[in-house]
Amino acid sequence: MTEDLGAVQADLLAAVQSAGDLKALESARLAAIGKKGRVGALMQALGGLPPEQRKDYGQAVNALKQAVEAAIELRKADLEASALDAKLAAEQVDVTLPIRSEVEGRIHPISQTIDEIVQIFGQMGFQVAEGPDLEDDWKNFTALNIPEEHPARQEMDTFYLRAGEDGTRPVLRTHTSPVQIRTMMSEKPPIRVIVPGRTFRSDHDATHSPMFHQVEGLVIDEVSHMGHLKGCLIEFCRTFFEISDLPVRFRNSHFPFTEPSAEVDIGCTRTNGELRIGHGDDWLEILGSGMVHPRVLENCGIDSNKYQGFAFGMGIERIAMLKYGIPDLRTFYDSDLRWLKHYGFVPLDVPGTLGGLHR
Ligand code: DAH
């Protein structure tokens, strides 16, 4: 006498379905299709059947076995998914929570400096814009009025990637200036943005790192002129270095994407190899700037007869080193905890122009 296969199948499927975790499912699997399981017993019964019934019976048991196996696979996938969900829920970290005061971690000087820059320009009405590290040739160079044969392309020591379908090679952005292009193509004037971010150049020595940071600024409207550029950058330098009468000098220069262009120097003294920011007989260059070249505006579809504005760019490591007396650029990226304890900032001291930029 053979068992009712339909009833056995219903039984086994119910056991699979009701397995509450992977362990229970494994027990259900062994009980069904394990060596001593019920399907094995059904197969053994085959030998006791009259030969003409064996074929149909064998096929029916096989079908039953396949149905049970399929159900096990499904249930397993379900259980694994909910185990993962439970794990994710249990290990959830709310990164927006304030840090616990007893935590010993420090804010890296680069992050601190970016926070300070954002704070200062934020109060002047600038918003933060961002762009990707990987840029196309057009936005990093051509749209910024740096055509194919321009010497600035060589000077930049660009990291190129393999050419894409259109034959041009993507680059690791050599400056934050391509975000000027992104912003002008996606937003209508008035525009007032600063862009802190990573930049890359194939250059590595005591004063150059292949990855470093810049902050770009861009103002586009119908009226902003060189006087606004000067006022804005003088104010920034004095607030950032916390010297209210810091001498700031605008020196004629050249950049392909601005006309006229100016480099900005701040006053300093150099005595016995020690550099001090402030009043003195010497100057130190800290940033590049200028009125956005009409061709750059046109490249972004902005009418250069109606709109104008200014841009600037500076190296973040450089001004952080100057402000916080950090002598070696390479130490920024060493991840040395002793260095970070010394030069880092306490997380709860959020920089503000009222409460102080750093404490
Ligand atoms: N992109 C320039 C560089 O990396 C810096 C710069 C100069 C940016 C003048 C500007 C600018 O926006 O107006 O050397």
Boltz pocket constraint, residues with backbone or C-beta under 6 A from the ligand:
constraints:
  - pocket:
      binder: B
      contacts: [[A, 174], [A, 175], [A, 176], [A, 177], [A, 216], [A, 217], [A, 255], [A, 257], [A, 258], [A, 262], [A, 287], [A, 288], [A, 289], [A, 290], [A, 311], [A, 312], [A, 313], [A, 314]]
      max_distance: 6.0
